Structures are given as structure tokens and as C-alpha cells.
Amino acid sequence: MFSQYVQKLLGKLPVKTKPIIDAERYDTLKSHLQKELFQPLDVSKAFLPMESALVKSIRTEAAAWNRNNATRTQAYLAFYNRNQRSIGPF
């Protein structure tokens, strides 16, 4: 019903777009990326050793701050307080 309202409002049918890649190539790419993404950091070829250490420390700290809504909110507030000048007023 909503789509009919939008069609009446726009006065034309929605435009169909051609996919960028076919479904088979998409599925292959997706599976390769998922395999790489879920590799242990020390096995992944996507990062240099120094980058792997940084990613590991970020994930560890994020997991600690994401325990619950209160700790997550504290993390957001601390980030905002540290970066007020670069963030600027809203």
C-alpha cells in the first residue's frame, strides 16, 4: 500500500538498476572476505604484524567498554571529552 502511494506521488514506477556484479561472483567474493575476516589476527594476511597488534588491542578495549550500556556510554563520553575540539559543536 505504501509503495502504491509513493508511485502515485512520484507519478512513475521505481527505476530498476542493473547489478554491478553477478550473484555468483558476489557469493565468491563474500565467502573469501568472510574467511579472511574471521582468520585469527596472527594468521590473517590482511594486516602487517604491527597492524595486527593494533587491531587486537582495539578489539580488546572495545570488548571491555561494551560490557553493558553504562560502560559503553562512559566510553562515548570519554571519547567526546578527549576530542571536543576536533568534533566541534553540533
Stockholm file with secondary structure:
# STOCKHOLM 1.0

chainA/1-90         MFSQYVQKLLGKLPVKTKPIIDAERYDTLKSHLQKELFQPLDVSKAFLPMESALVKSIRTEAAAWNRNNATRTQAYLAFYNRNQRSIGPF
#=GR chainA/1-90 SS CHHHHHHHHHTSCCCCCCCSSCHHHHHHHHHHHHHHHTSCTTTCSSSCHHHHHHHHHHHHHHHHHTTSHHHHHHHHHHHHHHTHHHHCCC
#=GC SS_cons        CHHHHHHHHHTSCCCCCCCSSCHHHHHHHHHHHHHHHTSCTTTCSSSCHHHHHHHHHHHHHHHHHTTSHHHHHHHHHHHHHHTHHHHCCC
//
